[in-house]
Amino acid sequence: MKLKKLGKAILLTTLVVGLLTGCSGGSKEDKTIKVGASPTPHAEILEAAKPVLEKEGYELEVVEYDDYVLPNDALADGSLDANYFQHIPYLETTVKEKDYDLTYCAKVHIEPMGVYSNKIKSLDEVKDGAKVSVPNDSTNEARALQLLAANGLIEVKDGELITAKDITKNPKNIEIVEVDAAQVPSTLDDVDLAVINTNYALNVGLNPTKDAIVIEDSNSPYVNIVAIRTEDKDSDKAKALQKALNSDEVKKFIEDKYDGSIVPAF
């Protein structure tokens, strides 16, 4: 009889220990933050934020993406806790087009878009019929066209999501070549000008402040943000990410590493 009671006690103890272990495992998993990011500079900045997150008890897992579509898809379907690769207009456009319930929890940095060339040194050298490659996604194409317009090459209609069809004056008959954003740098030998996002410029060794013919000024509205699901906006993970990526440590890292080509937005 005593042996049966002892056996039951041991069994009960084993079950309790198992349950506690399971809870501990779940707790550890909850302390992992999985963030999708472009390799440069986003993943690099996230690496700089890791020690700050570790102090808060979180482990950061960075998943790198080479395009602008998959990170939002993965965030929406729950594969990621957050992503960090885009500016606010791009996120807003994606939410509208795909009906994703996404928002953002932190503004981190600005990457000035630049105009580059392997053929000319100044916009004064642009010839009639010049080819200009731009990103083909709606927000970045509009941004590129607005940069060209701001520097007198073309005139465009007012509006956020303009395309080449919205060019109202084109005195030099510029031909706009629409290319996937990640592939724009590879067109440099085939076009007269290429309007390139800073992260992709850095990927091929171009420094916006040194190599671009012109770049956006510091008033650019295209701040890069940490996107999350709206339901997670007030979560501990979102708060931890915001705190880490807006920390003094990350600000110093951005300023030291990118030498003005990327500007903290906090």
VENHU-V396528 format. One line per field, one symbol per residue. phi: phi as a letter, one per 20 degrees, with the letter a starting at -180 (. if undefined). psi: psi as a letter, one per 20 degrees, with the letter a starting at -180 (. if undefined). burial: # if it has 24 or more other ideal C-beta (glycine too) atoms within 12 Angstrom, else .. A space follows every 50 residues. Layout:
phi: ???
psi: ???
burial: ???
This chain:
phi: .fffffffffffffffffffffffffffffedddcebfgcegffffffeg fffffenddddddecdcddfffffffenfceacbacefgfffffgffdle ecbcdbedbddffcdcbedcdbffefefnfececfefgffffffffffff dnfbccffqedecgfefecbgdlfeedecggfeggfegfdceccecfgff ffgdnedgfddffbcfefegeeffceebfgfdgdfffffffgfffdefff gffffffdlnfcdgdb
psi: ghhghgghggggggggggghgghgghgghijpoopqqqgpighghhhhig hghhhjjqppopoqqjrjghhhghghjjhqhrqnirrghgghgggghikq mqaqippgrpopqqpqqjhriqiiiprpjqpopqqiqgghgggghhghhh jjhrqrqqqgmqahijphpmhjlpopopqpghighiihiirhqpopqghh ghhjjpohihhqgqrqrijpimpproqrqhijhjrhgghgggggikrhgh ghgggghiliippqk.
burial: ...............................################### .##....#.######.######.###...################....# .################.....#..#...####################. #.##.#...#####.##..#.#.############.##..########## ####.####.######...##########..#....##.########.## #.##...#..######
